[in-house]
Amino acid sequence: MNSTPQFEHESFARRHRGGMLLERHGIDLYPHPFLGFTLAPGLRSDMLNTDDAGFRLSDSPYGTVDSASWLASGGGGILLGNSVALALAASSDSTTVASYLAGLTGVRQLNLGLCAAVSLQELVAAVPFLEKASTVVIIGGGPDFVNLVGSLTPDNLYGTVSYERTFDDLTQVPLFDLAVLAAGKTVPDLDAVRRPRTTTPAWDLAQVRERMAVAAARRLRDLRVLAKAVPAGARVLLCLQPLASTRTRDITPEERARYDFDAPVFGILHSAIEENWKAYADVLAAGCAELGVSFLDLAADRFVGDSFADTVHLTDAGNRQGAELIQAALGGGGGTAAVPPPRVAAEPAPVVAAAPVADAAPAGADDDRTAQLAAVVTEILELEPGQLTPDGDFINDYGADSMLVIDILARIEVDMGVRIPDADIPKMTSLAAVVALVEENANETEAVA
C-alpha cells in the first residue's frame, strides 16, 4: 500500500488552518525565519497570549513569564516541545504545564513550545536561552515520528518538518517573488521561474518500524547537542508525549463527549503509529540512558480523569498531572513556592476504623517526623482526623490514585527536604511505608546536600 499520496494528516490540517484547536480559537500560524512558523507575536485573547517572539506566556510565583523577562531575571526552567508543551488546549496561560510546574518548583518556566515542532526546531528555539537554564524539559516526539513516516523527502539533510507539503509549495517560487505575491501583486511569467518539483519513490507501511528508528535517532542526535549546551548541573528531561485512544487508556465519559478517540487523526498512518508507539518509547529511553539524560514516558494510561481534549492535547487537569509527573521525574527539586492544593478525589475516601496514628507509630520512628508525615498525608488524601492509620493502604483503603501519591512525594521534598527516588514511588503505599522511605533517604539527602 503506497501511503504517501494518502497522508491525510496534513491535508486535514491545511483545510482547518493548522488544526481544529487553532481554528476554534481564531489562531493562525505565521512563518518564522528560523523556527519554521510560530503563533502570531503579541497575540492577546482570554485563552492564549504570546510575547513579542510568538512564545506563550506562563505564570509563576513571581508573575508573568515571557522570553524577555525570563532572561532579565536570570533564567530558570525551560519547557520545549510541540503543541502539547505549548498546551494548545489549556483554558488559559495559567493552566499550562509550564505554569503548573512553576507553581510546584517555585522556578520561572519559559514556555518555548511550538506548534508541530520537531526536535531540530526545538533546539533552535532553545539556543538563545540555554546558558541561563536550570532545567530543560522537552515534551514532544510525535511530529518526529509522524512526519518521517509520511514524509516525501525522508532523506532530507535537516530531516522532515510538519506541513512539509505546504513548505514544498512555497519552495517552488523564488523568495522575492513570494514577497511580491504576499503584497497582492502579480509576478510576470511566474511559471517560468517556478522550480520543478522533485519526485520520490513510493513506499509502503512495512517501512514504518524502520522510519520510526530513524526518527528516534534524529531526536537523540539533537538531544545530544542540547545536553552538551546547558550549564553544568542543569537537568535535561525528555518526555515522550502521550497518545490517547480507546486502545491506550480508558476514555472517560467527559472525554468521549468532547472528541472521537477512535478517529484516525493521522489518517492512513494512524494505526501503524499507534502500534509502534511503545517501541518508539523504548528506543528513546535506551538512547537517553546512553546520553545520561533523564527520560519520562508520559503514557496516556498514566493520566486519570478528564485529561485529554483529543488524541494528543491535554486538558487543564491533564496539564497539571503532567507537571506533577515531570516534577517527580526531576527529583522533586525546585524553589520555595507552596505546592498547589491537591485534586479532589473522585469519590469520598472510605472511613476505616483503626487506632490513631500517634498510638501506632512504627517502632523506632521519630515521633515528630511521623506526625509531620501523617499531617501531609491526611491533608492530601483529604481524610478525617484520626482516620489515617500506619498500615492503611492509600489506594485500597483511602481511594487515592497515583497522582495523589506523587503529590505526597512532592510535599515531602518541599516541606522536609528529603528526596525519595522515583523508583521508590510504588513503595509509597501507606504511612508506615512512607515513614520508612523518609528515614531511609534522609541521611543520604543530607550527605548529598
PLY file of the C-alpha trace (Angstrom):
ply
format ascii 1.0
element vertex 449
property float x
property float y
property float z
element edge 448
property int vertex1
property int vertex2
end_header
0.00 0.00 0.00
1.51 3.31 -1.05
0.76 5.64 1.85
2.45 8.79 0.63
-0.39 10.20 -1.52
-2.87 9.38 1.24
-1.13 11.11 4.13
-4.33 12.79 5.32
-2.86 14.40 8.44
-1.50 17.41 6.58
-4.34 17.84 4.11
-6.75 17.81 7.07
-4.62 20.32 8.96
-4.41 22.62 5.94
-8.19 22.56 5.48
-8.51 23.58 9.11
-5.86 26.31 9.06
-3.35 24.26 11.02
-5.70 22.17 13.13
-9.08 22.29 14.82
-7.84 23.86 18.03
-6.22 26.75 16.18
-9.33 27.23 14.07
-11.66 27.05 17.06
-9.94 29.94 18.78
-9.25 32.05 15.69
-5.49 31.48 15.89
-3.22 31.16 12.88
0.40 30.23 12.21
2.93 32.67 10.75
6.27 31.93 9.02
9.36 32.40 11.15
12.82 32.61 9.52
14.44 30.21 11.98
11.66 28.19 13.59
9.56 27.43 10.52
6.42 29.03 11.93
5.08 30.33 15.23
1.91 31.75 16.69
1.42 35.43 15.99
3.72 37.57 18.18
1.85 39.74 20.66
-1.32 37.65 20.44
-3.94 38.59 23.04
-7.01 36.54 23.96
-8.82 35.18 27.00
-7.29 31.77 26.37
-3.81 32.24 24.91
-1.32 35.11 24.88
2.14 35.34 23.32
5.19 37.54 23.77
6.98 39.54 21.10
8.68 36.39 19.80
5.48 34.34 19.48
6.09 32.22 22.61
3.22 31.58 25.02
3.17 33.48 28.30
3.16 31.46 31.51
2.51 32.17 35.18
4.91 31.79 38.10
5.08 32.76 41.78
6.94 35.86 40.57
4.44 36.97 37.94
4.00 36.51 34.21
6.92 34.93 32.34
7.88 35.85 28.79
11.17 35.38 26.97
12.44 38.90 27.75
11.55 38.89 31.46
12.90 35.34 31.86
16.30 36.43 30.56
16.29 39.66 32.55
15.51 37.82 35.79
18.43 35.42 35.38
16.70 32.48 33.73
15.24 29.35 35.29
13.42 26.41 33.75
12.76 25.94 30.03
9.91 23.93 28.53
10.41 22.83 24.93
8.27 20.78 22.59
5.29 20.93 20.29
1.67 21.96 20.87
1.45 19.57 23.84
4.14 21.62 25.61
2.55 24.80 24.31
-0.66 23.46 25.92
-2.87 24.38 23.00
-6.00 23.01 24.68
-5.42 24.79 28.03
-8.18 27.18 29.01
-5.70 29.91 29.97
-2.00 30.71 30.26
-2.16 29.80 33.96
-3.28 26.21 33.32
-0.39 25.06 31.12
2.26 22.54 32.10
4.80 25.38 32.34
2.63 27.37 34.76
1.78 24.36 36.94
5.44 23.34 37.01
6.43 26.84 38.12
3.95 26.57 40.98
5.35 23.19 42.01
9.01 24.17 41.82
8.96 27.88 42.59
11.10 28.44 39.49
10.15 30.53 36.45
9.37 28.27 33.49
9.77 29.71 29.99
7.30 28.10 27.59
9.07 27.71 24.23
6.53 25.22 22.88
5.96 25.44 19.12
3.04 24.04 17.16
4.04 20.77 15.46
7.75 21.24 16.28
10.34 18.58 15.51
13.49 18.18 17.59
15.65 20.43 15.42
13.13 23.26 15.69
13.02 22.78 19.46
16.81 23.05 19.57
16.78 26.25 17.53
14.14 27.76 19.83
16.24 26.93 22.89
19.62 28.27 21.71
19.18 31.92 22.88
18.20 30.76 26.37
20.23 27.66 27.21
23.07 29.42 29.02
20.62 30.54 31.73
18.68 27.29 32.05
18.49 25.43 35.36
16.31 22.69 33.84
15.26 21.87 30.30
12.12 19.77 29.92
11.04 18.59 26.47
7.53 17.31 25.79
7.38 16.00 22.25
8.38 13.23 19.93
5.15 12.89 17.99
5.97 15.12 15.00
9.40 13.50 14.59
7.76 10.10 14.17
4.59 11.13 12.31
6.33 13.46 9.86
9.02 10.98 8.93
6.53 8.16 8.45
4.58 10.29 5.97
7.45 12.29 4.51
8.01 12.83 0.82
11.71 13.54 1.45
12.80 11.26 4.31
16.49 11.67 3.48
16.49 15.46 3.65
19.68 16.67 5.37
17.75 18.54 8.08
15.01 15.98 8.47
11.30 16.43 7.95
9.08 19.24 9.18
5.38 19.46 9.89
3.25 20.64 6.96
6.01 19.50 4.62
3.76 19.85 1.58
2.92 23.43 2.46
6.59 24.33 2.63
7.22 22.36 -0.52
4.66 24.54 -2.32
6.44 27.66 -1.10
9.87 26.46 -2.17
8.75 26.24 -5.79
8.69 30.06 -6.02
11.73 32.38 -5.63
11.81 34.20 -2.28
11.39 37.75 -3.54
8.60 36.71 -5.87
6.81 35.29 -2.84
7.10 38.71 -1.23
5.55 40.28 -4.32
2.68 37.79 -4.22
2.20 38.41 -0.50
1.86 42.12 -1.25
-1.07 41.34 -3.53
0.79 41.96 -6.77
1.32 39.67 -9.71
4.57 38.13 -10.87
5.05 38.10 -14.66
5.94 34.71 -16.08
5.67 33.06 -12.68
5.60 29.60 -14.23
8.93 30.29 -15.94
10.71 30.82 -12.61
8.82 28.19 -10.64
11.16 25.38 -9.56
10.09 21.94 -10.72
9.01 19.52 -8.04
11.28 16.67 -7.10
9.81 13.20 -7.13
10.49 10.46 -4.64
9.78 6.76 -4.91
6.67 5.41 -3.25
6.95 3.31 -0.12
4.59 1.20 1.93
3.60 0.77 5.55
6.00 -2.13 6.00
8.71 0.52 6.39
7.10 2.17 9.43
9.35 0.50 12.01
12.45 1.43 10.01
11.38 5.04 9.72
10.47 5.11 13.40
14.05 4.13 14.26
15.39 6.92 12.05
13.06 9.44 13.72
14.27 8.36 17.17
17.90 8.60 16.06
17.41 12.16 14.82
15.72 13.21 18.04
18.53 11.70 20.10
21.08 13.44 17.86
19.54 16.82 18.64
19.15 15.91 22.31
22.88 15.15 22.49
23.67 18.66 21.23
21.24 20.25 23.68
22.57 18.28 26.65
26.11 19.48 25.90
24.98 23.12 25.61
23.28 23.51 29.00
25.21 24.85 32.00
26.94 22.40 34.31
24.46 21.00 36.79
21.37 21.77 34.69
18.92 18.89 34.37
17.60 17.78 30.98
14.44 15.65 30.81
12.94 14.24 27.62
9.25 13.39 27.93
7.54 11.40 25.20
4.15 12.98 24.71
1.03 10.86 25.32
-1.01 9.28 22.55
-4.56 8.74 23.77
-7.06 6.38 22.16
-9.51 3.72 23.22
-6.61 1.26 22.92
-4.13 3.16 25.10
-6.33 4.27 28.03
-9.84 4.11 29.45
-11.53 7.12 27.89
-13.79 8.96 30.35
-17.37 9.98 29.52
-16.31 13.64 29.54
-13.55 12.93 27.03
-15.87 10.91 24.80
-18.40 13.72 24.74
-15.71 16.11 23.56
-13.84 14.08 20.95
-13.98 10.84 18.97
-10.91 8.95 20.20
-11.39 6.28 17.55
-10.87 8.85 14.79
-7.60 8.24 12.88
-6.11 11.70 13.38
-3.02 10.71 11.37
-5.06 9.30 8.51
-3.92 6.03 7.00
-0.79 6.14 9.15
-2.59 6.32 12.49
-2.82 2.61 13.31
0.80 1.99 12.29
1.99 4.84 14.51
-0.12 3.71 17.47
1.09 0.11 17.16
4.73 1.21 17.24
4.42 3.92 19.90
5.64 1.75 22.78
8.61 0.54 20.72
9.37 4.19 19.95
9.33 4.97 23.68
11.69 2.09 24.38
14.20 3.28 21.76
14.14 6.81 23.16
14.51 5.56 26.75
17.56 3.47 25.80
19.09 6.39 23.91
18.57 8.77 26.82
20.24 6.30 29.18
23.31 6.27 26.93
23.36 10.08 26.86
22.92 10.41 30.61
19.66 12.31 30.07
16.50 11.63 32.08
13.53 10.14 30.24
9.83 10.10 31.12
7.17 8.29 29.14
4.01 10.35 29.57
1.93 7.36 28.56
-1.78 8.07 28.22
-2.73 5.49 30.85
-0.77 7.40 33.49
-3.40 10.16 33.45
-6.63 9.89 35.41
-9.98 11.57 34.96
-10.86 14.08 32.26
-7.33 14.61 30.98
-7.44 14.67 27.17
-9.02 17.22 24.85
-8.19 14.99 21.88
-5.69 12.31 20.92
-2.61 14.31 21.95
-3.62 17.55 23.70
-4.21 17.71 27.44
-6.97 19.46 29.34
-6.19 21.69 32.30
-6.38 18.65 34.59
-4.10 16.73 32.25
-1.59 19.58 32.19
-1.50 19.60 35.96
-0.90 15.87 36.14
1.81 16.17 33.50
3.53 18.85 35.58
3.36 16.63 38.67
4.89 13.70 36.81
7.64 15.94 35.45
8.37 17.46 38.83
8.70 13.99 40.33
10.95 12.87 37.46
13.20 15.87 38.11
13.65 14.64 41.67
11.11 16.92 43.27
13.62 19.75 43.11
12.77 23.40 42.88
12.27 26.50 44.91
10.23 27.50 47.91
6.79 28.06 46.42
3.93 26.18 48.04
2.70 23.10 46.25
-0.72 23.76 44.65
-3.64 22.19 46.52
-4.27 18.53 45.75
-7.01 17.44 43.38
-10.33 16.44 44.89
-10.78 12.68 44.87
-13.47 11.34 42.55
-15.25 9.71 45.49
-15.08 10.38 49.24
-12.44 8.26 50.91
-13.97 5.42 52.91
-13.75 5.63 56.67
-11.52 2.91 58.08
-11.84 2.29 61.78
-8.42 1.87 63.34
-6.15 3.08 66.07
-4.91 6.70 65.82
-1.57 7.19 64.18
0.09 8.60 67.25
-0.64 5.41 69.18
0.63 3.11 66.47
3.78 4.75 65.14
6.31 2.28 63.70
8.82 1.07 66.23
11.82 3.37 66.40
10.21 6.07 64.23
10.81 9.68 65.12
7.54 10.96 66.63
7.84 14.46 65.17
8.67 13.17 61.71
5.81 10.66 61.80
3.38 13.34 62.94
4.53 15.69 60.17
4.14 12.99 57.54
0.74 12.00 58.92
-0.39 15.61 58.60
0.79 15.78 54.99
-0.90 12.51 54.03
-4.13 13.44 55.84
-4.28 16.79 54.03
-3.53 15.46 50.54
-5.84 12.44 50.81
-8.50 14.67 52.45
-9.02 12.33 55.39
-10.83 12.99 58.64
-8.78 13.43 61.84
-7.87 10.00 63.25
-8.84 8.20 60.04
-5.23 7.60 58.91
-3.52 4.51 60.31
0.10 3.40 59.87
-0.80 0.46 57.62
-3.87 1.85 55.88
-3.41 1.40 52.12
-3.52 4.75 50.29
-5.29 3.33 47.24
-7.39 0.45 48.54
-8.40 1.95 51.90
-8.48 5.68 51.16
-9.37 5.85 47.47
-6.18 7.65 46.38
-4.61 7.44 42.94
-1.02 7.58 41.70
-1.17 11.34 41.18
-2.02 11.92 44.84
0.91 9.71 45.83
3.13 11.94 43.67
1.64 14.96 45.49
2.76 13.37 48.78
6.25 12.83 47.40
6.45 16.46 46.25
5.35 17.77 49.64
7.95 15.64 51.41
10.62 17.20 49.19
9.40 20.76 49.76
8.45 20.56 53.45
11.14 18.18 54.73
13.93 18.47 52.17
14.07 14.70 51.75
14.39 13.30 48.24
12.78 9.92 47.65
13.91 8.30 44.36
11.28 7.97 41.65
11.89 4.23 41.62
10.53 4.06 45.18
7.18 5.72 44.38
5.43 2.31 44.06
6.57 1.55 47.63
4.64 4.57 48.99
1.55 2.54 49.84
0.95 3.52 53.47
2.06 5.93 56.16
4.40 3.31 57.65
5.97 2.75 54.23
6.42 6.49 53.69
8.00 6.92 57.14
10.42 4.10 56.36
11.34 5.62 52.99
11.88 9.06 54.51
14.10 7.62 57.22
15.99 5.59 54.65
16.63 8.61 52.40
17.01 11.37 54.98
20.67 10.68 55.76
21.52 10.21 52.07
19.85 13.50 51.17
21.76 15.33 53.91
25.03 13.79 52.72
24.41 14.89 49.14
23.48 18.40 50.27
0 1
1 2
2 3
3 4
4 5
5 6
6 7
7 8
8 9
9 10
10 11
11 12
12 13
13 14
14 15
15 16
16 17
17 18
18 19
19 20
20 21
21 22
22 23
23 24
24 25
25 26
26 27
27 28
28 29
29 30
30 31
31 32
32 33
33 34
34 35
35 36
36 37
37 38
38 39
39 40
40 41
41 42
42 43
43 44
44 45
45 46
46 47
47 48
48 49
49 50
50 51
51 52
52 53
53 54
54 55
55 56
56 57
57 58
58 59
59 60
60 61
61 62
62 63
63 64
64 65
65 66
66 67
67 68
68 69
69 70
70 71
71 72
72 73
73 74
74 75
75 76
76 77
77 78
78 79
79 80
80 81
81 82
82 83
83 84
84 85
85 86
86 87
87 88
88 89
89 90
90 91
91 92
92 93
93 94
94 95
95 96
96 97
97 98
98 99
99 100
100 101
101 102
102 103
103 104
104 105
105 106
106 107
107 108
108 109
109 110
110 111
111 112
112 113
113 114
114 115
115 116
116 117
117 118
118 119
119 120
120 121
121 122
122 123
123 124
124 125
125 126
126 127
127 128
128 129
129 130
130 131
131 132
132 133
133 134
134 135
135 136
136 137
137 138
138 139
139 140
140 141
141 142
142 143
143 144
144 145
145 146
146 147
147 148
148 149
149 150
150 151
151 152
152 153
153 154
154 155
155 156
156 157
157 158
158 159
159 160
160 161
161 162
162 163
163 164
164 165
165 166
166 167
167 168
168 169
169 170
170 171
171 172
172 173
173 174
174 175
175 176
176 177
177 178
178 179
179 180
180 181
181 182
182 183
183 184
184 185
185 186
186 187
187 188
188 189
189 190
190 191
191 192
192 193
193 194
194 195
195 196
196 197
197 198
198 199
199 200
200 201
201 202
202 203
203 204
204 205
205 206
206 207
207 208
208 209
209 210
210 211
211 212
212 213
213 214
214 215
215 216
216 217
217 218
218 219
219 220
220 221
221 222
222 223
223 224
224 225
225 226
226 227
227 228
228 229
229 230
230 231
231 232
232 233
233 234
234 235
235 236
236 237
237 238
238 239
239 240
240 241
241 242
242 243
243 244
244 245
245 246
246 247
247 248
248 249
249 250
250 251
251 252
252 253
253 254
254 255
255 256
256 257
257 258
258 259
259 260
260 261
261 262
262 263
263 264
264 265
265 266
266 267
267 268
268 269
269 270
270 271
271 272
272 273
273 274
274 275
275 276
276 277
277 278
278 279
279 280
280 281
281 282
282 283
283 284
284 285
285 286
286 287
287 288
288 289
289 290
290 291
291 292
292 293
293 294
294 295
295 296
296 297
297 298
298 299
299 300
300 301
301 302
302 303
303 304
304 305
305 306
306 307
307 308
308 309
309 310
310 311
311 312
312 313
313 314
314 315
315 316
316 317
317 318
318 319
319 320
320 321
321 322
322 323
323 324
324 325
325 326
326 327
327 328
328 329
329 330
330 331
331 332
332 333
333 334
334 335
335 336
336 337
337 338
338 339
339 340
340 341
341 342
342 343
343 344
344 345
345 346
346 347
347 348
348 349
349 350
350 351
351 352
352 353
353 354
354 355
355 356
356 357
357 358
358 359
359 360
360 361
361 362
362 363
363 364
364 365
365 366
366 367
367 368
368 369
369 370
370 371
371 372
372 373
373 374
374 375
375 376
376 377
377 378
378 379
379 380
380 381
381 382
382 383
383 384
384 385
385 386
386 387
387 388
388 389
389 390
390 391
391 392
392 393
393 394
394 395
395 396
396 397
397 398
398 399
399 400
400 401
401 402
402 403
403 404
404 405
405 406
406 407
407 408
408 409
409 410
410 411
411 412
412 413
413 414
414 415
415 416
416 417
417 418
418 419
419 420
420 421
421 422
422 423
423 424
424 425
425 426
426 427
427 428
428 429
429 430
430 431
431 432
432 433
433 434
434 435
435 436
436 437
437 438
438 439
439 440
440 441
441 442
442 443
443 444
444 445
445 446
446 447
447 448
